[in-house]
Amino acid sequence: MDPSFREKQLQDGAVLDPSGATPLSFGDPAREAAAALEGCVAADRSLLGRIRLLGRDRRDYLHRLSTGDVRNLRPGEGRLTALLTPKGRILDLLHALAAERALLLVTSAGTGGKVRAWLDGFLFREEVTLEDAGSLPCLGLYGPESPGILGRIAGGMWDDLPPAHHRIVGIAGAPVKVVRTHPIAGCGFLLLGEEGNALPLWEELLRGGAVPAGSEALDRLRIAAGIPEAGKELTEDYNPWEAGLDAAISLTKGCYTGQEVVARLHHYGKVQRRLAGMRLEGTPPPAGSAVSAGDEEIGSVTSAAFSPEGEGSAALGILALRRADAGTEVTVRWHGGETRGRIIPLPAPGPGPLP
């Protein structure tokens, strides 16, 4: 972490997590979440892993290991692709970003080391080199006004950039790779800068109209948007169909790790559970809380937080498909607590597929 960038965050009111790795908030997560829904927020996303793949075999190598069709990506294009165990369970969801001589992989928060080690275990005679790019600045820009703010500070139109596609533009006097990412608060971008330019990039986003936001506000927005996260929905407890990763799965490419299981589940209609959203009364229940419809337990909560709209809580869970219709009333129970609510439709994706 650039010390000057961290000092600026603290001046802006950052409350750091216990490890000091990232801002939990800038004083008021509810206000920050509302600012994202109404306009735009900037966030420190330095916990996302970044891995650079070099060498002539880089595309073929990732193509045979992950669920997405990445073999023919051209510079500026990208794809969401998942890594799975041989049993078809989720290791992580990646943005694969193609440049002229490299593929840049953006992992979930805190999974960069695990993903790199897993990838390294499949290297044999391929001409591929893995490099840690995690020291490069990584900021997020979220909310309906984010394309307009990018237009003001970098020029161009950003509304129609497809998911995982990216452009290199000049911001604050340095080149920045701007990537379309998960539609948190309706629209999202990642900004990947060069060594040492985190602070000027952050200041430019705030001058452009973005409000600083921490991880607590982003989690409220993520859950409300139905976006799975590592360690919660993206775990080896679930397969990619259950976690709603349809857009990251190619059904026409060749084999990849876990492909036989994924294809069999799809072709034979064996998927029994699915990611679902819930609107609940009161405070958020803990992860793992049992979800029941009537007298039947139908699944469990994987993520929950206060609703970004300010009323009750929002939750995600992997629920039985046959009882997960929107509008179904549910009861959520945990040790010492209980709340009620209903299943709600997950938001429609923005341009292109929803990750």
C-alpha positions in Angstrom: 0.0 0.0 0.0 1.3 3.4 -1.0 1.7 5.3 2.3 0.5 8.6 0.8 -2.6 6.9 -0.5 -3.4 5.3 2.9 -2.8 8.7 4.5 -5.3 10.3 2.1 -7.9 7.6 2.9 -7.5 8.3 6.6 -7.9 12.1 5.9 -11.1 11.2 4.1 -12.4 9.5 7.2 -11.5 5.9 6.5 -12.1 3.3 9.3 -9.8 0.4 8.6 -10.5 -3.3 9.1 -8.7 -4.9 12.0 -5.8 -6.0 9.8 -5.4 -2.5 8.4 -5.6 -3.8 4.8 -8.7 -1.9 3.6 -11.2 0.7 4.6 -14.4 -0.8 6.2 -16.1 2.5 5.8 -15.6 6.2 5.5 -17.7 6.8 8.6 -21.2 5.8 7.5 -21.8 2.7 5.4 -25.5 3.5 5.0 -24.7 6.9 3.5 -22.1 5.4 1.3 -24.4 2.7 -0.1 -27.1 5.3 -0.7 -24.5 7.5 -2.6 -23.8 4.6 -4.9 -27.4 4.0 -5.7 -28.0 7.6 -6.4 -24.7 8.6 -8.0 -21.3 7.0 -7.8 -18.7 5.8 -5.2 -15.0 5.1 -5.4 -13.5 2.2 -3.5 -10.1 0.7 -2.7 -10.1 -2.8 -4.4 -6.5 -3.6 -3.6 -7.5 -6.9 -2.0 -8.5 -8.3 -5.5 -5.7 -10.6 -6.8 -4.0 -9.7 -10.0 -2.0 -12.3 -11.9 -0.2 -11.7 -15.2 0.1 -14.7 -17.7 2.9 -14.3 -20.2 4.1 -16.6 -23.0 2.8 -17.9 -26.3 0.7 -20.7 -24.7 -1.1 -18.4 -22.1 -4.5 -18.5 -23.8 -4.5 -22.3 -24.5 -3.3 -22.9 -21.0 -6.2 -20.9 -19.3 -8.7 -22.2 -21.9 -8.1 -25.8 -20.8 -8.3 -25.0 -17.1 -11.3 -22.7 -16.8 -15.0 -22.7 -17.8 -15.0 -19.8 -20.2 -13.9 -19.6 -23.9 -10.8 -17.5 -23.7 -8.7 -18.9 -26.6 -9.6 -16.3 -29.2 -9.7 -13.1 -27.0 -8.3 -10.1 -28.7 -6.5 -7.2 -27.0 -9.1 -5.1 -25.2 -11.5 -8.0 -24.8 -12.1 -10.1 -21.7 -14.2 -12.8 -20.3 -15.5 -14.0 -16.9 -14.3 -17.5 -16.4 -14.4 -19.8 -13.3 -11.8 -22.3 -11.9 -13.3 -25.5 -10.6 -12.2 -28.6 -8.8 -12.2 -32.0 -10.7 -15.6 -32.5 -9.0 -17.0 -29.4 -10.5 -16.9 -27.3 -7.3 -16.0 -23.6 -7.4 -12.4 -22.4 -6.6 -12.9 -18.8 -7.9 -14.4 -16.5 -10.5 -11.9 -14.5 -12.6 -11.9 -11.6 -15.0 -9.5 -12.7 -17.9 -8.3 -9.6 -19.7 -6.4 -9.9 -22.9 -3.6 -7.6 -23.9 -1.2 -7.7 -26.8 1.4 -9.9 -25.0 -0.3 -11.0 -21.8 -3.5 -12.1 -20.0 -4.2 -10.3 -16.8 -6.4 -12.3 -14.3 -8.3 -10.4 -11.7 -9.4 -12.8 -8.8 -11.8 -12.3 -6.0 -10.7 -10.5 -2.8 -8.1 -12.5 -0.9 -7.8 -15.4 -3.4 -4.8 -14.2 -5.5 -2.2 -16.4 -3.8 -4.5 -19.5 -3.8 -5.3 -19.0 -7.5 -1.7 -18.5 -8.5 -0.6 -21.7 -6.7 -3.4 -23.7 -8.2 -2.6 -22.5 -11.7 1.1 -23.1 -11.2 0.3 -26.8 -10.3 -0.9 -27.3 -13.9 2.2 -25.9 -15.6 4.2 -28.6 -17.3 5.8 -27.9 -20.7 3.7 -24.9 -21.7 5.4 -21.7 -22.5 3.7 -19.7 -19.8 5.0 -17.5 -17.0 2.9 -16.4 -14.0 3.7 -13.1 -12.4 2.1 -11.4 -9.4 0.7 -8.0 -10.4 -0.9 -7.4 -7.0 1.2 -4.3 -6.3 -0.5 -2.3 -9.0 -3.2 0.1 -7.9 -6.7 -1.2 -8.2 -9.7 1.0 -7.5 -13.5 0.5 -8.1 -16.1 2.9 -9.4 -19.7 1.9 -8.9 -23.1 3.4 -9.5 -25.3 4.9 -12.3 -23.1 8.0 -12.6 -19.9 6.1 -13.0 -19.9 6.1 -16.9 -20.4 9.9 -16.8 -17.6 10.4 -14.3 -15.2 8.3 -16.5 -16.3 10.4 -19.5 -15.4 13.6 -17.7 -12.0 12.5 -16.4 -10.9 10.2 -19.3 -13.1 11.1 -22.2 -15.2 8.8 -24.4 -18.4 6.9 -23.8 -18.5 4.0 -21.3 -22.1 2.8 -21.2 -21.7 0.2 -23.8 -18.4 -1.4 -22.8 -19.2 -5.1 -22.4 -18.3 -7.0 -19.1 -14.6 -7.8 -18.7 -13.7 -5.7 -21.8 -11.3 -2.8 -21.1 -9.6 0.2 -22.5 -6.4 2.0 -21.6 -6.9 5.7 -21.1 -4.9 8.5 -19.5 -6.1 9.6 -16.0 -4.1 11.9 -13.7 -1.2 11.9 -16.2 -0.7 8.1 -16.3 -2.1 5.2 -18.3 -5.0 3.3 -16.6 -6.7 0.1 -17.7 -10.5 0.6 -17.2 -12.4 -2.7 -17.0 -16.2 -3.2 -17.0 -16.9 -5.3 -13.9 -19.8 -6.6 -11.8 -22.8 -4.2 -11.8 -22.7 -3.2 -8.2 -25.3 -0.4 -7.7 -26.2 -1.0 -11.3 -22.9 -0.4 -13.0 -19.2 -1.0 -12.1 -15.7 -0.5 -13.4 -12.3 -1.5 -12.1 -9.4 0.9 -12.7 -6.0 -0.7 -12.8 -3.2 1.8 -12.6 0.6 1.8 -12.6 3.0 1.6 -9.7 2.8 4.7 -7.5 -0.3 6.4 -9.1 -3.0 5.2 -6.6 -3.2 8.5 -4.9 -3.5 10.8 -8.0 -6.0 8.3 -9.5 -8.1 8.3 -6.2 -8.1 12.1 -6.1 -9.1 12.4 -9.7 -12.1 10.1 -9.1 -13.2 12.2 -6.1 -12.8 15.4 -8.0 -14.9 13.9 -10.7 -17.8 13.5 -8.3 -17.4 10.0 -6.7 -18.0 9.6 -3.0 -15.5 7.4 -1.1 -16.9 4.1 0.1 -15.6 1.2 2.2 -16.1 -2.6 2.1 -19.2 -2.6 4.3 -21.2 -0.5 1.9 -19.9 -2.5 -1.1 -21.1 -5.7 0.6 -24.6 -4.3 1.1 -24.6 -3.4 -2.6 -23.1 -6.7 -3.7 -25.8 -8.7 -1.9 -28.6 -6.6 -3.2 -27.2 -7.0 -6.7 -27.0 -10.8 -6.4 -23.3 -11.0 -7.0 -21.5 -14.0 -5.4 -18.3 -13.6 -3.4 -15.4 -15.9 -2.6 -15.8 -17.7 0.7 -19.5 -17.2 0.7 -21.2 -18.3 -2.6 -17.9 -19.0 -4.4 -16.8 -22.0 -2.5 -16.2 -25.8 -2.9 -19.7 -26.3 -1.3 -21.3 -25.3 -4.6 -21.1 -25.9 -8.4 -21.2 -23.0 -10.8 -24.8 -23.5 -11.8 -25.9 -23.3 -8.2 -24.0 -20.0 -7.7 -25.5 -18.4 -10.8 -22.3 -18.4 -12.9 -24.0 -19.3 -16.2 -22.5 -16.5 -18.1 -19.0 -17.7 -17.2 -19.6 -21.2 -18.6 -19.1 -22.2 -22.2 -21.1 -25.3 -23.3 -19.3 -25.6 -26.7 -15.6 -25.5 -25.8 -13.5 -28.6 -25.1 -12.6 -30.1 -21.9 -11.5 -28.2 -18.8 -11.1 -29.2 -15.1 -14.6 -30.1 -13.8 -16.2 -30.0 -17.3 -17.8 -33.5 -17.2 -19.6 -32.7 -14.0 -20.8 -29.3 -15.2 -22.0 -30.6 -18.5 -23.8 -33.6 -17.0 -25.6 -31.3 -14.5 -26.8 -29.1 -17.3 -27.7 -31.7 -19.9 -29.6 -33.9 -17.6 -31.3 -31.2 -15.6 -29.7 -32.3 -12.3 -29.3 -28.8 -10.8 -31.4 -28.8 -7.6 -30.3 -25.6 -5.9 -29.8 -22.0 -7.1 -28.6 -18.6 -5.9 -31.6 -16.6 -4.7 -32.1 -13.2 -3.2 -34.2 -12.4 -0.1 -35.6 -9.3 1.5 -35.8 -9.8 5.3 -37.1 -8.0 8.3 -34.8 -6.6 11.0 -31.1 -7.1 11.3 -29.0 -9.4 9.0 -28.9 -13.1 10.0 -25.5 -14.8 10.2 -24.2 -16.9 7.3 -25.4 -20.5 7.6 -28.8 -19.6 9.0 -31.5 -22.1 7.9 -34.1 -20.9 5.4 -37.5 -22.5 5.5 -40.6 -22.1 3.4 -43.6 -23.3 5.4 -42.5 -26.3 7.3 -39.7 -27.3 4.9 -36.1 -26.3 5.2 -35.0 -25.2 1.7 -31.4 -24.0 2.1 -29.3 -21.6 4.0 -28.1 -18.0 4.0 -24.7 -17.4 2.4 -24.4 -13.6 2.8 -26.5 -11.0 4.5 -26.2 -7.3 5.3 -28.4 -4.3 6.0 -30.3 -3.3 2.8 -28.7 -0.5 0.9 -32.2 1.0 0.5 -32.3 1.4 4.2 -35.2 -0.9 5.2 -34.5 -4.3 6.8 -31.9 -6.6 5.4 -30.8 -8.2 2.1 -29.6 -11.7 1.9 -28.4 -14.3 -0.6 -28.8 -18.1 -0.2 -28.4 -21.3 -2.2 -32.0 -22.5 -2.1 -33.9 -25.5 -3.5 -35.1 -24.6 -7.0 -38.6 -26.0 -6.5 -39.3 -23.7 -3.6 -37.3 -20.6 -4.7 -39.9 -18.7 -6.7 -40.0 -14.9 -6.3 -42.5 -13.9 -3.7 -42.2 -17.1 -1.6 -42.4 -16.3 2.1 -39.5 -17.6 4.1 -38.5 -17.9 7.7 -34.8 -17.6 8.6 -33.6 -19.2 11.9 -30.3 -19.3 13.7 -29.2 -20.0 17.2 -31.0 -17.5 19.3 -32.8 -15.7 16.5 -35.4 -15.7 13.8 -36.7 -13.4 11.1 -39.1 -13.5 8.2 -39.1 -12.2 4.7 -39.6 -13.3 1.1 -37.6 -14.4 -1.9 -37.1 -11.6 -4.4 -36.0 -11.6 -8.1 -32.3 -10.9 -8.5 -31.6 -7.7 -10.5 -31.4 -7.9 -14.2 -27.9 -7.7 -15.5 -26.4 -4.6 -17.2 -25.0 -4.7 -20.7 -23.9 -8.1 -21.6 -23.9 -11.2 -19.3 -24.1 -11.0 -15.6 -21.2 -12.6 -13.8 
